[in-house]
Amino acid sequence: MGTAVADLGWDEVRFPMPLFHGDTIHVVTEVVELRESRSRSEARIVTFLHHAFNQHGDLVASCKRSGLQRRRPAA
């Protein structure tokens, strides 16, 4: 979508179950925090929670990630 400016960091990275060759995974992402950037008025700092599941529905990976994202253009 062209909104990512920078990846600011990863926290709480976990791999609770193994992932195997041939597994099919899907990821669910949730926005958990949104705050204004002090240095860039055209961007916000967004905190995401990512959860990856295998084809059996087992959680195989998760992390919390922060990124600098462009704001929606003014209408």
C-alpha distance (Angstrom), angle and dihedral (degrees) to the residues before:
residue distance angle dihedral
M1 . . .
G2 3.79 . .
T3 3.80 95.7 .
A4 3.82 100.7 113.4
V5 3.80 113.5 102.0
A6 3.82 101.8 166.5
D7 3.78 141.7 -11.5
L8 3.81 105.8 -124.1
G9 3.78 101.8 -172.3
W10 3.78 151.5 -53.9
D11 3.81 126.4 -115.1
E12 3.78 137.3 176.2
V13 3.82 92.7 22.4
R14 3.82 109.2 -178.7
F15 3.80 135.9 175.5
P16 3.82 103.1 -170.0
M17 3.83 95.7 171.1
P18 3.78 134.0 25.3
L19 3.77 122.5 -99.1
F20 3.80 117.3 -142.9
H21 3.79 134.9 -155.4
G22 3.80 107.4 -89.4
D23 3.82 95.1 27.2
T24 3.78 117.0 134.9
I25 3.78 114.5 -138.1
H26 3.78 134.9 -170.2
V27 3.78 127.3 -169.5
V28 3.77 129.3 -142.4
T29 3.80 116.2 -158.7
E30 3.80 126.6 -164.6
V31 3.81 127.4 -172.9
V32 3.80 105.9 -133.9
E33 3.80 102.6 170.1
L34 3.78 137.5 21.0
R35 3.79 123.9 -175.0
E36 3.75 138.2 163.1
S37 3.79 120.0 -98.1
R38 3.80 111.5 -120.8
S39 3.80 93.2 -153.3
R40 3.83 101.4 39.7
S41 3.78 119.3 44.8
E42 3.82 91.4 -171.0
A43 3.81 92.8 59.6
R44 3.79 143.3 55.2
I45 3.78 133.6 -153.3
V46 3.78 110.1 -118.6
T47 3.81 125.4 -168.3
F48 3.80 116.3 -153.3
L49 3.80 133.5 -170.1
H50 3.80 112.3 -147.9
H51 3.82 122.1 -165.1
A52 3.82 121.3 -175.4
F53 3.81 120.6 -159.5
N54 3.79 131.0 -171.3
Q55 3.80 125.6 -133.8
H56 3.83 90.1 -84.2
G57 3.81 92.7 56.0
D58 3.82 93.2 -107.3
L59 3.79 117.3 145.7
V60 3.82 105.6 -116.9
A61 3.83 101.5 167.3
S62 3.79 140.8 8.9
C63 3.78 138.2 173.1
K64 3.78 144.8 163.3
R65 3.81 113.6 -124.8
S66 3.80 134.3 -174.6
G67 3.76 123.6 -154.3
L68 3.78 139.8 174.2
Q69 3.81 106.9 -121.9
R70 3.79 130.6 -174.7
R71 3.77 116.0 -113.4
R72 3.78 121.2 -115.9
P73 3.83 109.0 -87.1
A74 3.79 115.3 -101.7
A75 3.79 112.5 -96.6
